[in-house]
Amino acid sequence: MKKKVFLVVLAITVVSAVCVKKSMKGVRLTDLGLENVEALAADNEGTSVGTCYLEEPTSSDRDHKLFCDRRTDNSTIYPCPQTTTYGPYLENSRDRCTK
């Protein structure tokens, strides 16, 4: 009787291991996922930040700048833009963005 129970448990374990291995075969992380894993594994505890400009529609100063995401506020910041855009700004109207 003990031998039959052992064989059943062994069979269930082997089948489970094969299923897990097959299900993990197609798993791939995106670049963002890999960056997140690397950031969690890194020794530093902070996040690199940059500076972006807030768009100021009433300003007469216009130039190519890195403008912040419009949703940026005191509680949430967004990734820094990759390219400059042309728009109105004030030199002292800046905020943070994540690099």
MIRO-749006 format. One record per residue (C-alpha): x, y, z; residue number from 1. Coordinates in steps of 0.001 Angstrom, whole numbers, plus 500000, padded with zeros to 6 digits. Layout:
<dopas>
- x y z n
- X Y Z NUM $
...
</dopas>
This chain:
<dopas>
- x y z n
- 500000 500000 500000 1 $
- 502800 502425 500898 2 $
- 504492 501649 497608 3 $
- 501342 502589 495628 4 $
- 500936 505887 497516 5 $
- 504606 506687 496923 6 $
- 504252 505971 493185 7 $
- 501138 508171 492930 8 $
- 502879 511061 494713 9 $
- 505953 510598 492513 10 $
- 503834 510590 489342 11 $
- 502002 513782 490378 12 $
- 505323 515475 491158 13 $
- 506831 514520 487791 14 $
- 503743 515656 485857 15 $
- 503702 518961 487773 16 $
- 507374 519579 487062 17 $
- 506909 518907 483336 18 $
- 503900 521270 483182 19 $
- 505777 524062 484955 20 $
- 508779 523648 482670 21 $
- 506592 523786 479547 22 $
- 504699 526838 480760 23 $
- 507943 528725 481512 24 $
- 509461 527931 478129 25 $
- 507715 530804 476316 26 $
- 508149 533464 479022 27 $
- 510149 536484 477863 28 $
- 510645 539793 479595 29 $
- 510323 543046 477701 30 $
- 513106 545622 477826 31 $
- 511116 547566 480409 32 $
- 510655 544426 482491 33 $
- 514383 543718 482356 34 $
- 515163 547316 483352 35 $
- 512799 546967 486320 36 $
- 514487 543749 487430 37 $
- 517911 545379 487097 38 $
- 516752 548421 489059 39 $
- 515420 546231 491862 40 $
- 518655 544271 491958 41 $
- 520879 547357 491977 42 $
- 522477 548539 495191 43 $
- 521214 552099 494855 44 $
- 517792 552818 496279 45 $
- 516920 555928 494291 46 $
- 515604 556712 490850 47 $
- 517520 558901 488427 48 $
- 515692 562117 487611 49 $
- 516010 564844 485029 50 $
- 514468 568260 484455 51 $
- 511721 569161 482038 52 $
- 509814 572375 481355 53 $
- 506156 572960 482055 54 $
- 504260 574383 479111 55 $
- 503055 577922 479838 56 $
- 500461 578908 477217 57 $
- 500512 582584 478240 58 $
- 504290 582940 477853 59 $
- 505765 584776 474890 60 $
- 509035 582809 475219 61 $
- 509051 579892 472804 62 $
- 511820 577442 472054 63 $
- 512646 573777 471581 64 $
- 512598 572264 475094 65 $
- 511996 568963 476844 66 $
- 508412 569500 478012 67 $
- 507016 567499 480944 68 $
- 504085 565160 480559 69 $
- 500950 567245 481134 70 $
- 499816 564853 483880 71 $
- 502870 565643 486055 72 $
- 501830 566997 489446 73 $
- 503107 567009 493042 74 $
- 502338 563316 493546 75 $
- 503269 561772 490186 76 $
- 506113 562273 487727 77 $
- 506584 560687 484328 78 $
- 509535 559661 482139 79 $
- 511594 562460 480615 80 $
- 510754 563087 476957 81 $
- 513140 561626 474394 82 $
- 513128 564646 472073 83 $
- 512566 568363 472299 84 $
- 509397 570021 471063 85 $
- 508652 573634 470241 86 $
- 506394 575423 472661 87 $
- 505826 578203 475196 88 $
- 507700 578072 478502 89 $
- 509004 580126 481411 90 $
- 512639 579623 482382 91 $
- 511751 579157 486067 92 $
- 508792 576840 485373 93 $
- 510399 573390 485520 94 $
- 509672 570062 487124 95 $
- 511171 566609 487554 96 $
- 510986 563650 485214 97 $
- 512418 560150 485531 98 $
- 515366 559145 483366 99 $
</dopas>
